[in-house]
């Protein structure tokens, strides 16, 4: 089985890939210059100065056995990893971080330590520190170098999108001319501003601000759109789809309002299971619309950092467990 659960803007040319600092698991104090394609098991890059602020997205490439970290659409880190071995394959798709625990232990595998755990499913899939032999060897989790897992833990939050895929585009940005899933009237931008007024990104929430993370899932297979708060579906709508009957697999994250362009500023990643080249679809969001009542529900709950997932996968109950932000596909 495979699964779907998110990202955006073009990378800095390839400068990060060609000249990033590499840190080994065996000697964290030793830094060398190395192309990320030549990283050995346990090595990683970490360059937060390439982009100091903005929403974070994580992409796990199973064929490459690499984890890519993007902030505000710019790649700030790449790490080697170890995904699930045969019989325990890591599910692919779009996830969000459901729980964080710096000193987690497995409840399934003999209390095994899982340091710096970012949980992706309640059934046990997570990002965490672990042994990296240079090939898929886990029971389904994504193992990371210890130091890298510590650094990653500092930039993720509940709701951070994690895409596990065979192929993906570089992050790219777009500005939608109004409220997504509705008409594009000229006065829409004022409604966008009003709906986002005073709302913060989840990474800026304090412990006292226990706000729900909002996600939208759009399924061309079911012609349905769901609005989800944390793990609960709070609204559903019929999907109206223009220009074809398929959407592809995309993840969009709301950055906020773009006052200059008078629209909503999103970052996006296109992904799929097969390791084949992909092209981004700049107009896919303009092909979808929902019922007015659904749009009003979304407007009331949306916030910077809201995730929108577009998929051609059905949303039947056996495809997404009740407490997991995961879309499961057959493959």
LINCORZI-V632926 format. One record per residue. N is the residue number from 1. BURIAL is # if it has 9 or more other ideal C-beta (glycine too) atoms within 8 Angstrom, else .. Layout:
BEGIN
n=(N N)
burial=(BURIAL BURIAL)
END
This chain:
BEGIN
n=(1 2 3 4 5 6 7 8 9 10 11 12 13 14 15 16 17 18 19 20 21 22 23 24 25 26 27 28 29 30 31 32 33 34 35 36 37 38 39 40 41 42 43 44 45 46 47 48 49 50 51 52 53 54 55 56 57 58 59 60 61 62 63 64 65 66 67 68 69 70 71 72 73 74 75 76 77 78 79 80 81 82 83 84 85 86 87 88 89 90 91 92 93 94 95 96 97 98 99 100 101 102 103 104 105 106 107 108 109 110 111 112 113 114 115 116 117 118 119 120 121 122 123 124 125 126 127 128 129 130 131 132 133 134 135 136 137 138 139 140 141 142 143 144 145 146 147 148 149 150 151 152 153 154 155 156 157 158 159 160 161 162 163 164 165 166 167 168 169 170 171 172 173 174 175 176 177 178 179 180 181 182 183 184 185 186 187 188 189 190 191 192 193 194 195 196 197 198 199 200 201 202 203 204 205 206 207 208 209 210 211 212 213 214 215 216 217 218 219 220 221 222 223 224 225 226 227 228 229 230 231 232 233 234 235 236 237 238 239 240 241 242 243 244 245 246 247 248 249 250 251 252 253 254 255 256 257 258 259 260 261 262 263 264 265 266 267 268 269 270 271 272 273 274 275 276 277 278 279 280 281 282 283 284 285 286 287 288 289 290 291 292 293 294 295 296 297 298 299 300 301 302 303 304 305 306 307 308 309 310 311 312 313 314 315 316 317 318 319 320 321 322 323 324 325 326 327 328 329 330 331)
burial=(. # # # # # # # # . # . . . . # # . . # # # # # # . . . . . . . . # . # . . # . # # # # # # # # . # # . . # # # # # # # # # . . # # # # # # # # # # # # # # # # # # # # # . . # # # # # # # # # # # . # . . . # . # . . . . . . . # # # # # # # # . . # # # # # # # . # . . . # . # # # # # # # # # # # # # # # # . # # # # # # # # # # # # # # # . # # # # # # # # # # # # . . . . . # # . # # # . # # . . . # # # . . # . . . . . . . # # # # # # # # # # . # # # # # # . . . . . # . # . # . # . . . . . # # # # # # # # # . # # . . . . # # # # # # # # # # # . . . . # . . . . . # # . # # . # . . . # # . # # # . # # # # # # # # # # # # # . # . . . # # . . . # # # # # # . .)
END
